[in-house]
Amino acid sequence: MDVLSILENDEYSKNFQLFCKKENNEENILFLADVRKYKKIKSFKRKVKYARMIEKKYLKPTSPRELNLSPKDIKPLTKVLSSKKINRNVLDENFFELIENKIKYLLHDVFARYSMTDQYKKDNNNFLKKKRKRKLEHRLSSELSLNDL
């Protein structure tokens, strides 16, 4: 199991988030969770509001959970969000993609430490068991379908 698998799974993500919190590194996980929510928003008006909330929470120098990123990475986004009139084409689901990718890269370092913990080993074993079970169920389902022919 890698960091991206963990981030995409609510059950394992919670344990990783607890680990990040212990390491005072929780803002990265929370940012990615907020970006996932942002991507699901359909209403443009709500998307703008949520994007500005993400900016206020993570991207401004005075943010309560400021991300450890270069101002040159953040500036293009804050410039768009500070505009009174935002172009619909700019504020698409990939609006935060550059920062999102940088955060995922930074999380690999945290993940390396997390992968040494007992909690990770337990989660990884459960993940592998479920994966094998799904594979077996799929194979049995395929075999049953072939028998129906």
Disulfide bonds with the S-S distance in Angstrom:
none
